[in-house]
């Protein structure tokens, strides 16, 4: 009876939600040195996922919160990561206060990627036109482990975020650490964010290996969108400096150049785009320019067009196409939300269901 009473009390105070997304379709990639590729794949518009989120009311406006999110492949049922992490997408716990804001601890998204996917990109960081093909979102630029994230309450549309991730390398308090900042505005038809991300690439010394100091990777980006009702306009500008600030999504020399492409250590990006409501769906389109400011001058341009048709509030069918023009030996590829791609052109056709 005691156990039953405790369960009833916990149920009254807590709220746990199971949610997810299943996204699968056909991708046709063209232009890579290994030849054309057509495949059934997963996570084209958004990564297929299964998640758990919950909150417990602690009283006086304070709540305990948590989120655990796993990525999987709908085409074959496997985990969507190489290290078999169960909750590779998000895993955090924290506290949320109406007056003091929110503090969470664990594996979380960076301010940089949140701005890219939530504000900057009319494709929502998915489909062939994803911002990730040319803007820096590889590895720790997207999400980072061992992170503490604080978010302020929203005041007159303004809010701020701060992230600090420990490098956890014995003997050094700075090697491998990462921090980020975000200033946000969202009110009425306007959404805007100014974000900064800083990744320390040093490696601490071990018993047999000396310390390896390296330049930090630094990213600054401004993103905004404005809803004119008949069209929603998007804009983004980013600047990247330092080692691993703008890694190439497909680093395997996909065009088989004699000299493999180099990741830029000094670059900027520019995006303009739009979402246009048409019938029961939305047209998505964007143009992205990658400007490599190093001596290699490996620039690239991307044009993209897509359409998402809403079959219901939870289910949609989509079609998308994008093309990249590489210059001076650049090696950028047309991927999607979950894959980096293998060539300079790609076509998507698929369906997604959220639950």
Phi, psi and omega in degrees: 000324178297317180297316180297319179296320179296318180297318180295320179295317180296321180295325181290330186263340188246156177220117180241131181242132171261129183219171178181179177215133173241117185229121180212151180184195181252133176239131175241116183251140183227150170101353179281155182297331181281355179107173180289154183218126173239131187209158166268128184216179187236151173075035184289307178273322177207141184300130174301136189206159171227127185222162177228128174227147183208163178215147175230127179285117180263358180094157178058034177079008182252137179227147168269138182226157174206160173209133176231125185223126181252140173257137179221168179255120181286342181285331180224359176082004183277163172293145184263058173195156186278340184257010176061026175295133184291314180245071186283341184274306178213146176200099182210163176221152182187193180234144180228129180237139178297327184263328188256349180100201188228136176233125180231153184227129178142207180273122190213165177287150174278160174298326180299310182289323177301320178293320179298311188278328187264337186235315192281323196254120176296342176271001179060033181067020180232183179062182183297333182274011185308141176300336184292345179294328183233332176279153185284111179217018180282140171060235186290353173287340179267301179215157186219143178272169176057038188252145169250127181235128176244132177236130180284163169295159177276128180231113181055036179090347182263144174205171180216153179229149175220136180235138172222122180243128180284139177285334177054043175251120186300133178094355180216132178271350185246332184300124177082358182286163181213141174219155181212156180224148178215134173247127189235147172221129178212110178200131182063224183277355187254131170233132181213146177216141172239120188229156178221138179227135182225120181242122176278123183260009178295152173241127182288156178290147172243186181298328185247348185236130179289161177297148180237096177283138178221164176294149176280158173259126185233131181230132175234136181213140171245132181223146179206151168220152182222129184265108176270010183075303179281341177203144175248116186265143183234146178211143174207145175220130180231151176228133186230134179219142175100170180296136179061021176282334183211068181291150179284127182305314175253099184269017185260026179051062189296341180258006175055045176292151175299319173251116184297146177302150179248139174292132182289145174250005178203101186209167169218164182224152180221134179227136165231142183197181182202152165245132183234113178295129178221112181060231180268016182221189183221129171279136177240133179210149179200158170233132179233137177240125176255122182245107177274116186266006176279177180297333180293330176053044183272082182274168175202152175233146177228134172244139183214148178214136179208168178217127177247117181257125182273110175281333176198186178293336185249344187238135179218150173247146186219158173217140183206153178214142176213153180222135177247138172249109179272149181229144174056038176084015176294153186234038182280146184233157177272108178252213175209197183299326189250346185227151184275345178086168184230356182213186184267003177218146176207146178237137180238143172212120184193189182220148179222143180225127178258144177219000000 
